[in-house]
Amino acid sequence: MTHHHATTQPLDAPVHLSVSLPSHWPAQTDLLTWCQTMTPGTAAILLVMGVVFLMFGWYMYKWLVTLNAALFGAYIGAYLGSHTNDAIAGALIGGFTAAAASWPLMKWAVAVMGGLFGAALGASVWRSFNLDPQFAWAGGLSGLIFLGMLNFILFRGSVIMYTSLQGAVMLIFGTLGLIYKYQSIAPSITDNMTSRAFILPAAIFVPAMFGLIYQQMNYPAVEAKKK
């Protein structure tokens, strides 16, 4: 009897998903490279979610903070799970656990979100002043403490500021991701942004201020007391 062996890969072959933490604080060139390699679908999602965060940050803050917690928990879970070759299960468990914990502990979840934003902002400011990148953690720690504690003093203002900042970052990166698909103008964008380092921070600052003002005007403090 002749046995025929299949030459294709077995259908039940395990899929290994590797998730790692960044080895260094991303510089502006790293961010631009990420925008260049971004898929159109990812860019479109960032663009739409950026508008949602900018315009409806305070109105939907519980859902948006829970979404942030789920994504952060999923990333950490995937990172831990990748060491046991089960990153997908780790991502599901981490995302669900973080989301479930953030809803009843919303004020603390907002404080954590503010602390992470503060750390990113502080480290970015440290790098923008050309200080020693090895000590960028000092700037990040300062921002983490300041914005994390600010939440307990000005909760509504902190939520509006955090969602406006996140929305602006998502909007700009999503827009860059789509623009980079046009190969004819991609090199000039990279050249201008790398030679003028202030363009990217300014591009984020403008929509962030728009979102902050828009939310302050459309969702007055009186409504915060009803929630």
Disulfide bonds with the S-S distance in Angstrom:
none
